Structures are given as structure tokens and as C-alpha cells.
Amino acid sequence: MTKDAIALTVLVVLAVGFLSLVLVLMKSPMWIVFPVVFAGLGAICYGIDDLVVKFKNREREA
């Protein structure tokens, strides 16, 4: 991962954490589900990105 990707990941994690805190302070039941769903979405996006990078590397080698 590049420094930009690491910085973006840290910022997204902080944003999700702060939004979860806001949901807790609002006494919303969504604060339980929101971080888990967002983490799953992030894992899916990183997985897709990894597959795209591998596919591009294979095309360059061929």
C-alpha cells in the first residue's frame, strides 16, 4: 500500500468512528450495525481493488 492509501484508510476509519460516536450520542440503535457494515464494505472494495491490480499485472506480463 502506498502512503496515500494508508492515509486514506486512517481518515476513513476515524470518520466511521466519529460517526458511530454521534449515533451513540443520539441514542440510535444504528451505532451497533454501522461500523460492521462499513468494515465489510471496505473489505469488499479492497478485495475488488486487489483483483483489478492483479489483472492489470497479468496483462502487462502477457
N, CA, C and O atoms as a Maestro MAE file, in Angstrom:
{
 s_m_m2io_version
 :::
 2.0.0
}

f_m_ct {
 s_m_title
 :::
 protein
 m_atom[248] {
  # First column is atom index #
  i_m_mmod_type
  r_m_x_coord
  r_m_y_coord
  r_m_z_coord
  i_m_residue_number
  s_m_chain_name
  s_m_pdb_residue_name
  s_m_pdb_atom_name
  i_m_atomic_number
  :::
  1 25 0.835 -1.185 0.000 1 A "MET " " N  " 7
  2 3 0.000 0.000 0.000 1 A "MET " " CA " 6
  3 2 0.879 1.248 0.000 1 A "MET " " C  " 6
  4 15 1.924 1.308 0.648 1 A "MET " " O  " 8
  5 25 0.421 2.214 -0.736 2 A "THR " " N  " 7
  6 3 1.164 3.468 -0.773 2 A "THR " " CA " 6
  7 2 0.803 4.324 0.439 2 A "THR " " C  " 6
  8 15 -0.142 4.032 1.172 2 A "THR " " O  " 8
  9 25 1.571 5.375 0.624 3 A "LYS " " N  " 7
  10 3 1.294 6.278 1.750 3 A "LYS " " CA " 6
  11 2 -0.073 6.929 1.611 3 A "LYS " " C  " 6
  12 15 -0.757 7.173 2.605 3 A "LYS " " O  " 8
  13 25 -0.473 7.211 0.365 4 A "ASP " " N  " 7
  14 3 -1.789 7.816 0.146 4 A "ASP " " CA " 6
  15 2 -2.906 6.870 0.567 4 A "ASP " " C  " 6
  16 15 -3.880 7.290 1.193 4 A "ASP " " O  " 8
  17 25 -2.765 5.603 0.226 5 A "ALA " " N  " 7
  18 3 -3.787 4.624 0.595 5 A "ALA " " CA " 6
  19 2 -3.854 4.442 2.103 5 A "ALA " " C  " 6
  20 15 -4.940 4.298 2.665 5 A "ALA " " O  " 8
  21 25 -2.708 4.448 2.756 6 A "ILE " " N  " 7
  22 3 -2.688 4.309 4.220 6 A "ILE " " CA " 6
  23 2 -3.346 5.526 4.868 6 A "ILE " " C  " 6
  24 15 -4.141 5.385 5.798 6 A "ILE " " O  " 8
  25 25 -3.016 6.715 4.380 7 A "ALA " " N  " 7
  26 3 -3.615 7.936 4.933 7 A "ALA " " CA " 6
  27 2 -5.123 7.952 4.717 7 A "ALA " " C  " 6
  28 15 -5.877 8.335 5.611 7 A "ALA " " O  " 8
  29 25 -5.559 7.542 3.546 8 A "LEU " " N  " 7
  30 3 -6.989 7.487 3.262 8 A "LEU " " CA " 6
  31 2 -7.688 6.485 4.170 8 A "LEU " " C  " 6
  32 15 -8.780 6.755 4.670 8 A "LEU " " O  " 8
  33 25 -7.069 5.339 4.384 9 A "THR " " N  " 7
  34 3 -7.642 4.326 5.265 9 A "THR " " CA " 6
  35 2 -7.781 4.853 6.686 9 A "THR " " C  " 6
  36 15 -8.809 4.647 7.332 9 A "THR " " O  " 8
  37 25 -6.759 5.526 7.169 10 A "VAL " " N  " 7
  38 3 -6.813 6.082 8.531 10 A "VAL " " CA " 6
  39 2 -7.918 7.124 8.639 10 A "VAL " " C  " 6
  40 15 -8.662 7.138 9.620 10 A "VAL " " O  " 8
  41 25 -8.032 7.990 7.645 11 A "LEU " " N  " 7
  42 3 -9.073 9.014 7.671 11 A "LEU " " CA " 6
  43 2 -10.472 8.407 7.630 11 A "LEU " " C  " 6
  44 15 -11.374 8.883 8.319 11 A "LEU " " O  " 8
  45 25 -10.656 7.377 6.839 12 A "VAL " " N  " 7
  46 3 -11.964 6.718 6.766 12 A "VAL " " CA " 6
  47 2 -12.298 6.051 8.090 12 A "VAL " " C  " 6
  48 15 -13.435 6.135 8.555 12 A "VAL " " O  " 8
  49 25 -11.322 5.388 8.703 13 A "VAL " " N  " 7
  50 3 -11.560 4.747 9.999 13 A "VAL " " CA " 6
  51 2 -11.931 5.792 11.049 13 A "VAL " " C  " 6
  52 15 -12.845 5.569 11.843 13 A "VAL " " O  " 8
  53 25 -11.243 6.914 11.063 14 A "LEU " " N  " 7
  54 3 -11.581 7.986 12.006 14 A "LEU " " CA " 6
  55 2 -12.977 8.548 11.740 14 A "LEU " " C  " 6
  56 15 -13.725 8.825 12.679 14 A "LEU " " O  " 8
  57 25 -13.326 8.716 10.476 15 A "ALA " " N  " 7
  58 3 -14.654 9.236 10.136 15 A "ALA " " CA " 6
  59 2 -15.748 8.284 10.594 15 A "ALA " " C  " 6
  60 15 -16.761 8.717 11.142 15 A "ALA " " O  " 8
  61 25 -15.548 6.991 10.374 16 A "VAL " " N  " 7
  62 3 -16.534 5.999 10.815 16 A "VAL " " CA " 6
  63 2 -16.633 5.998 12.332 16 A "VAL " " C  " 6
  64 15 -17.730 5.905 12.883 16 A "VAL " " O  " 8
  65 25 -15.510 6.101 13.003 17 A "GLY " " N  " 7
  66 3 -15.524 6.138 14.466 17 A "GLY " " CA " 6
  67 2 -16.274 7.344 15.001 17 A "GLY " " C  " 6
  68 15 -17.069 7.222 15.933 17 A "GLY " " O  " 8
  69 25 -16.024 8.517 14.411 18 A "PHE " " N  " 7
  70 3 -16.721 9.718 14.863 18 A "PHE " " CA " 6
  71 2 -18.215 9.650 14.555 18 A "PHE " " C  " 6
  72 15 -19.036 10.088 15.362 18 A "PHE " " O  " 8
  73 25 -18.572 9.103 13.394 19 A "LEU " " N  " 7
  74 3 -19.988 8.968 13.071 19 A "LEU " " CA " 6
  75 2 -20.667 7.989 14.014 19 A "LEU " " C  " 6
  76 15 -21.812 8.201 14.413 19 A "LEU " " O  " 8
  77 25 -19.976 6.929 14.371 20 A "SER " " N  " 7
  78 3 -20.521 5.980 15.344 20 A "SER " " CA " 6
  79 2 -20.727 6.659 16.692 20 A "SER " " C  " 6
  80 15 -21.723 6.409 17.371 20 A "SER " " O  " 8
  81 25 -19.796 7.510 17.077 21 A "LEU " " N  " 7
  82 3 -19.937 8.247 18.331 21 A "LEU " " CA " 6
  83 2 -21.156 9.164 18.293 21 A "LEU " " C  " 6
  84 15 -21.889 9.270 19.276 21 A "LEU " " O  " 8
  85 25 -21.367 9.820 17.166 22 A "VAL " " N  " 7
  86 3 -22.549 10.675 17.017 22 A "VAL " " CA " 6
  87 2 -23.820 9.843 17.137 22 A "VAL " " C  " 6
  88 15 -24.777 10.260 17.790 22 A "VAL " " O  " 8
  89 25 -23.833 8.664 16.507 23 A "LEU " " N  " 7
  90 3 -25.010 7.804 16.593 23 A "LEU " " CA " 6
  91 2 -25.247 7.329 18.017 23 A "LEU " " C  " 6
  92 15 -26.396 7.205 18.443 23 A "LEU " " O  " 8
  93 25 -24.180 7.063 18.760 24 A "VAL " " N  " 7
  94 3 -24.313 6.670 20.168 24 A "VAL " " CA " 6
  95 2 -24.907 7.823 20.966 24 A "VAL " " C  " 6
  96 15 -25.817 7.627 21.771 24 A "VAL " " O  " 8
  97 25 -24.390 9.017 20.740 25 A "LEU " " N  " 7
  98 3 -24.890 10.177 21.473 25 A "LEU " " CA " 6
  99 2 -26.345 10.491 21.123 25 A "LEU " " C  " 6
  100 15 -27.076 11.050 21.941 25 A "LEU " " O  " 8
  101 25 -26.759 10.134 19.921 26 A "MET " " N  " 7
  102 3 -28.154 10.326 19.527 26 A "MET " " CA " 6
  103 2 -29.032 9.179 20.021 26 A "MET " " C  " 6
  104 15 -30.247 9.196 19.823 26 A "MET " " O  " 8
  105 25 -28.427 8.194 20.657 27 A "LYS " " N  " 7
  106 3 -29.127 7.015 21.175 27 A "LYS " " CA " 6
  107 2 -29.833 6.247 20.062 27 A "LYS " " C  " 6
  108 15 -30.951 5.758 20.227 27 A "LYS " " O  " 8
  109 25 -29.155 6.159 18.938 28 A "SER " " N  " 7
  110 3 -29.680 5.423 17.798 28 A "SER " " CA " 6
  111 2 -29.164 3.992 17.838 28 A "SER " " C  " 6
  112 15 -27.991 3.770 18.138 28 A "SER " " O  " 8
  113 25 -30.020 3.016 17.540 29 A "PRO " " N  " 7
  114 3 -29.549 1.625 17.508 29 A "PRO " " CA " 6
  115 2 -28.622 1.331 16.324 29 A "PRO " " C  " 6
  116 15 -28.004 0.268 16.269 29 A "PRO " " O  " 8
  117 25 -28.523 2.267 15.381 30 A "MET " " N  " 7
  118 3 -27.671 2.058 14.207 30 A "MET " " CA " 6
  119 2 -26.189 2.035 14.562 30 A "MET " " C  " 6
  120 15 -25.386 1.546 13.767 30 A "MET " " O  " 8
  121 25 -25.803 2.545 15.724 31 A "TRP " " N  " 7
  122 3 -24.380 2.610 16.062 31 A "TRP " " CA " 6
  123 2 -23.777 1.227 16.195 31 A "TRP " " C  " 6
  124 15 -22.565 1.067 16.050 31 A "TRP " " O  " 8
  125 25 -24.596 0.223 16.469 32 A "ILE " " N  " 7
  126 3 -24.099 -1.149 16.597 32 A "ILE " " CA " 6
  127 2 -23.785 -1.724 15.218 32 A "ILE " " C  " 6
  128 15 -22.760 -2.380 15.031 32 A "ILE " " O  " 8
  129 25 -24.665 -1.476 14.261 33 A "VAL " " N  " 7
  130 3 -24.568 -2.104 12.945 33 A "VAL " " CA " 6
  131 2 -23.649 -1.327 12.004 33 A "VAL " " C  " 6
  132 15 -22.953 -1.925 11.183 33 A "VAL " " O  " 8
  133 25 -23.644 -0.020 12.117 34 A "PHE " " N  " 7
  134 3 -22.952 0.832 11.149 34 A "PHE " " CA " 6
  135 2 -21.474 0.498 10.968 34 A "PHE " " C  " 6
  136 15 -21.047 0.319 9.827 34 A "PHE " " O  " 8
  137 25 -20.664 0.402 12.035 35 A "PRO " " N  " 7
  138 3 -19.237 0.122 11.821 35 A "PRO " " CA " 6
  139 2 -18.980 -1.245 11.190 35 A "PRO " " C  " 6
  140 15 -18.055 -1.399 10.393 35 A "PRO " " O  " 8
  141 25 -19.792 -2.230 11.545 36 A "VAL " " N  " 7
  142 3 -19.603 -3.578 10.997 36 A "VAL " " CA " 6
  143 2 -19.920 -3.593 9.505 36 A "VAL " " C  " 6
  144 15 -19.174 -4.171 8.714 36 A "VAL " " O  " 8
  145 25 -21.013 -2.964 9.127 37 A "VAL " " N  " 7
  146 3 -21.386 -2.908 7.711 37 A "VAL " " CA " 6
  147 2 -20.346 -2.121 6.916 37 A "VAL " " C  " 6
  148 15 -19.973 -2.519 5.813 37 A "VAL " " O  " 8
  149 25 -19.886 -1.018 7.470 38 A "PHE " " N  " 7
  150 3 -18.895 -0.200 6.774 38 A "PHE " " CA " 6
  151 2 -17.573 -0.954 6.623 38 A "PHE " " C  " 6
  152 15 -16.915 -0.849 5.588 38 A "PHE " " O  " 8
  153 25 -17.187 -1.708 7.641 39 A "ALA " " N  " 7
  154 3 -15.957 -2.507 7.553 39 A "ALA " " CA " 6
  155 2 -16.093 -3.582 6.481 39 A "ALA " " C  " 6
  156 15 -15.148 -3.838 5.734 39 A "ALA " " O  " 8
  157 25 -17.253 -4.205 6.401 40 A "GLY " " N  " 7
  158 3 -17.490 -5.205 5.358 40 A "GLY " " CA " 6
  159 2 -17.419 -4.595 3.971 40 A "GLY " " C  " 6
  160 15 -16.836 -5.177 3.057 40 A "GLY " " O  " 8
  161 25 -18.011 -3.429 3.818 41 A "LEU " " N  " 7
  162 3 -17.960 -2.737 2.533 41 A "LEU " " CA " 6
  163 2 -16.524 -2.377 2.162 41 A "LEU " " C  " 6
  164 15 -16.124 -2.505 1.005 41 A "LEU " " O  " 8
  165 25 -15.758 -1.929 3.145 42 A "GLY " " N  " 7
  166 3 -14.347 -1.619 2.895 42 A "GLY " " CA " 6
  167 2 -13.556 -2.841 2.478 42 A "GLY " " C  " 6
  168 15 -12.728 -2.770 1.570 42 A "GLY " " O  " 8
  169 25 -13.809 -3.974 3.141 43 A "ALA " " N  " 7
  170 3 -13.110 -5.211 2.791 43 A "ALA " " CA " 6
  171 2 -13.451 -5.643 1.371 43 A "ALA " " C  " 6
  172 15 -12.580 -6.105 0.634 43 A "ALA " " O  " 8
  173 25 -14.699 -5.495 0.989 44 A "ILE " " N  " 7
  174 3 -15.109 -5.848 -0.372 44 A "ILE " " CA " 6
  175 2 -14.415 -4.942 -1.384 44 A "ILE " " C  " 6
  176 15 -13.927 -5.419 -2.409 44 A "ILE " " O  " 8
  177 25 -14.367 -3.640 -1.106 45 A "CYS " " N  " 7
  178 3 -13.723 -2.696 -2.031 45 A "CYS " " CA " 6
  179 2 -12.231 -2.975 -2.171 45 A "CYS " " C  " 6
  180 15 -11.693 -2.943 -3.278 45 A "CYS " " O  " 8
  181 25 -11.558 -3.251 -1.044 46 A "TYR " " N  " 7
  182 3 -10.134 -3.572 -1.119 46 A "TYR " " CA " 6
  183 2 -9.909 -4.886 -1.863 46 A "TYR " " C  " 6
  184 15 -8.920 -5.024 -2.582 46 A "TYR " " O  " 8
  185 25 -10.804 -5.844 -1.701 47 A "GLY " " N  " 7
  186 3 -10.692 -7.112 -2.430 47 A "GLY " " CA " 6
  187 2 -10.830 -6.909 -3.926 47 A "GLY " " C  " 6
  188 15 -10.070 -7.477 -4.711 47 A "GLY " " O  " 8
  189 25 -11.802 -6.099 -4.321 48 A "ILE " " N  " 7
  190 3 -12.001 -5.810 -5.739 48 A "ILE " " CA " 6
  191 2 -10.798 -5.053 -6.299 48 A "ILE " " C  " 6
  192 15 -10.343 -5.341 -7.406 48 A "ILE " " O  " 8
  193 25 -10.287 -4.096 -5.546 49 A "ASP " " N  " 7
  194 3 -9.113 -3.337 -5.976 49 A "ASP " " CA " 6
  195 2 -7.917 -4.265 -6.162 49 A "ASP " " C  " 6
  196 15 -7.161 -4.118 -7.123 49 A "ASP " " O  " 8
  197 25 -7.744 -5.206 -5.260 50 A "ASP " " N  " 7
  198 3 -6.637 -6.160 -5.360 50 A "ASP " " CA " 6
  199 2 -6.781 -7.021 -6.609 50 A "ASP " " C  " 6
  200 15 -5.795 -7.290 -7.295 50 A "ASP " " O  " 8
  201 25 -8.005 -7.454 -6.907 51 A "LEU " " N  " 7
  202 3 -8.226 -8.253 -8.111 51 A "LEU " " CA " 6
  203 2 -7.934 -7.452 -9.376 51 A "LEU " " C  " 6
  204 15 -7.369 -7.990 -10.328 51 A "LEU " " O  " 8
  205 25 -8.310 -6.182 -9.399 52 A "VAL " " N  " 7
  206 3 -8.049 -5.334 -10.565 52 A "VAL " " CA " 6
  207 2 -6.548 -5.156 -10.762 52 A "VAL " " C  " 6
  208 15 -6.062 -5.216 -11.891 52 A "VAL " " O  " 8
  209 25 -5.816 -4.941 -9.682 53 A "VAL " " N  " 7
  210 3 -4.360 -4.778 -9.774 53 A "VAL " " CA " 6
  211 2 -3.717 -6.058 -10.296 53 A "VAL " " C  " 6
  212 15 -2.834 -6.000 -11.151 53 A "VAL " " O  " 8
  213 25 -4.148 -7.209 -9.796 54 A "LYS " " N  " 7
  214 3 -3.595 -8.480 -10.277 54 A "LYS " " CA " 6
  215 2 -3.895 -8.684 -11.756 54 A "LYS " " C  " 6
  216 15 -3.039 -9.156 -12.505 54 A "LYS " " O  " 8
  217 25 -5.114 -8.329 -12.184 55 A "PHE " " N  " 7
  218 3 -5.486 -8.490 -13.583 55 A "PHE " " CA " 6
  219 2 -4.634 -7.592 -14.476 55 A "PHE " " C  " 6
  220 15 -4.201 -8.016 -15.548 55 A "PHE " " O  " 8
  221 25 -4.391 -6.353 -14.044 56 A "LYS " " N  " 7
  222 3 -3.547 -5.445 -14.829 56 A "LYS " " CA " 6
  223 2 -2.114 -5.958 -14.910 56 A "LYS " " C  " 6
  224 15 -1.473 -5.837 -15.953 56 A "LYS " " O  " 8
  225 25 -1.605 -6.528 -13.820 57 A "ASN " " N  " 7
  226 3 -0.244 -7.073 -13.826 57 A "ASN " " CA " 6
  227 2 -0.136 -8.258 -14.773 57 A "ASN " " C  " 6
  228 15 0.882 -8.420 -15.446 57 A "ASN " " O  " 8
  229 25 -1.160 -9.079 -14.833 58 A "ARG " " N  " 7
  230 3 -1.146 -10.224 -15.757 58 A "ARG " " CA " 6
  231 2 -1.152 -9.756 -17.203 58 A "ARG " " C  " 6
  232 15 -0.477 -10.341 -18.051 58 A "ARG " " O  " 8
  233 25 -1.920 -8.693 -17.490 59 A "GLU " " N  " 7
  234 3 -1.959 -8.172 -18.859 59 A "GLU " " CA " 6
  235 2 -0.599 -7.620 -19.277 59 A "GLU " " C  " 6
  236 15 -0.198 -7.774 -20.431 59 A "GLU " " O  " 8
  237 25 0.110 -6.983 -18.354 60 A "ARG " " N  " 7
  238 3 1.424 -6.429 -18.673 60 A "ARG " " CA " 6
  239 2 2.439 -7.527 -18.939 60 A "ARG " " C  " 6
  240 15 3.309 -7.379 -19.797 60 A "ARG " " O  " 8
  241 25 2.329 -8.633 -18.204 61 A "GLU " " N  " 7
  242 3 3.277 -9.737 -18.380 61 A "GLU " " CA " 6
  243 2 3.031 -10.469 -19.690 61 A "GLU " " C  " 6
  244 15 3.968 -10.999 -20.286 61 A "GLU " " O  " 8
  245 25 1.784 -10.507 -20.144 62 A "ALA " " N  " 7
  246 3 1.450 -11.261 -21.358 62 A "ALA " " CA " 6
  247 2 1.854 -10.534 -22.610 62 A "ALA " " C  " 6
  248 15 1.640 -11.038 -23.712 62 A "ALA " " O  " 8
  :::
 }
 m_bond[247] {
  # First column is bond index #
  i_m_from
  i_m_to
  i_m_order
  :::
  1 1 2 1
  2 2 3 1
  3 3 4 2
  4 3 5 1
  5 5 6 1
  6 6 7 1
  7 7 8 2
  8 7 9 1
  9 9 10 1
  10 10 11 1
  11 11 12 2
  12 11 13 1
  13 13 14 1
  14 14 15 1
  15 15 16 2
  16 15 17 1
  17 17 18 1
  18 18 19 1
  19 19 20 2
  20 19 21 1
  21 21 22 1
  22 22 23 1
  23 23 24 2
  24 23 25 1
  25 25 26 1
  26 26 27 1
  27 27 28 2
  28 27 29 1
  29 29 30 1
  30 30 31 1
  31 31 32 2
  32 31 33 1
  33 33 34 1
  34 34 35 1
  35 35 36 2
  36 35 37 1
  37 37 38 1
  38 38 39 1
  39 39 40 2
  40 39 41 1
  41 41 42 1
  42 42 43 1
  43 43 44 2
  44 43 45 1
  45 45 46 1
  46 46 47 1
  47 47 48 2
  48 47 49 1
  49 49 50 1
  50 50 51 1
  51 51 52 2
  52 51 53 1
  53 53 54 1
  54 54 55 1
  55 55 56 2
  56 55 57 1
  57 57 58 1
  58 58 59 1
  59 59 60 2
  60 59 61 1
  61 61 62 1
  62 62 63 1
  63 63 64 2
  64 63 65 1
  65 65 66 1
  66 66 67 1
  67 67 68 2
  68 67 69 1
  69 69 70 1
  70 70 71 1
  71 71 72 2
  72 71 73 1
  73 73 74 1
  74 74 75 1
  75 75 76 2
  76 75 77 1
  77 77 78 1
  78 78 79 1
  79 79 80 2
  80 79 81 1
  81 81 82 1
  82 82 83 1
  83 83 84 2
  84 83 85 1
  85 85 86 1
  86 86 87 1
  87 87 88 2
  88 87 89 1
  89 89 90 1
  90 90 91 1
  91 91 92 2
  92 91 93 1
  93 93 94 1
  94 94 95 1
  95 95 96 2
  96 95 97 1
  97 97 98 1
  98 98 99 1
  99 99 100 2
  100 99 101 1
  101 101 102 1
  102 102 103 1
  103 103 104 2
  104 103 105 1
  105 105 106 1
  106 106 107 1
  107 107 108 2
  108 107 109 1
  109 109 110 1
  110 110 111 1
  111 111 112 2
  112 111 113 1
  113 113 114 1
  114 114 115 1
  115 115 116 2
  116 115 117 1
  117 117 118 1
  118 118 119 1
  119 119 120 2
  120 119 121 1
  121 121 122 1
  122 122 123 1
  123 123 124 2
  124 123 125 1
  125 125 126 1
  126 126 127 1
  127 127 128 2
  128 127 129 1
  129 129 130 1
  130 130 131 1
  131 131 132 2
  132 131 133 1
  133 133 134 1
  134 134 135 1
  135 135 136 2
  136 135 137 1
  137 137 138 1
  138 138 139 1
  139 139 140 2
  140 139 141 1
  141 141 142 1
  142 142 143 1
  143 143 144 2
  144 143 145 1
  145 145 146 1
  146 146 147 1
  147 147 148 2
  148 147 149 1
  149 149 150 1
  150 150 151 1
  151 151 152 2
  152 151 153 1
  153 153 154 1
  154 154 155 1
  155 155 156 2
  156 155 157 1
  157 157 158 1
  158 158 159 1
  159 159 160 2
  160 159 161 1
  161 161 162 1
  162 162 163 1
  163 163 164 2
  164 163 165 1
  165 165 166 1
  166 166 167 1
  167 167 168 2
  168 167 169 1
  169 169 170 1
  170 170 171 1
  171 171 172 2
  172 171 173 1
  173 173 174 1
  174 174 175 1
  175 175 176 2
  176 175 177 1
  177 177 178 1
  178 178 179 1
  179 179 180 2
  180 179 181 1
  181 181 182 1
  182 182 183 1
  183 183 184 2
  184 183 185 1
  185 185 186 1
  186 186 187 1
  187 187 188 2
  188 187 189 1
  189 189 190 1
  190 190 191 1
  191 191 192 2
  192 191 193 1
  193 193 194 1
  194 194 195 1
  195 195 196 2
  196 195 197 1
  197 197 198 1
  198 198 199 1
  199 199 200 2
  200 199 201 1
  201 201 202 1
  202 202 203 1
  203 203 204 2
  204 203 205 1
  205 205 206 1
  206 206 207 1
  207 207 208 2
  208 207 209 1
  209 209 210 1
  210 210 211 1
  211 211 212 2
  212 211 213 1
  213 213 214 1
  214 214 215 1
  215 215 216 2
  216 215 217 1
  217 217 218 1
  218 218 219 1
  219 219 220 2
  220 219 221 1
  221 221 222 1
  222 222 223 1
  223 223 224 2
  224 223 225 1
  225 225 226 1
  226 226 227 1
  227 227 228 2
  228 227 229 1
  229 229 230 1
  230 230 231 1
  231 231 232 2
  232 231 233 1
  233 233 234 1
  234 234 235 1
  235 235 236 2
  236 235 237 1
  237 237 238 1
  238 238 239 1
  239 239 240 2
  240 239 241 1
  241 241 242 1
  242 242 243 1
  243 243 244 2
  244 243 245 1
  245 245 246 1
  246 246 247 1
  247 247 248 2
  :::
 }
}
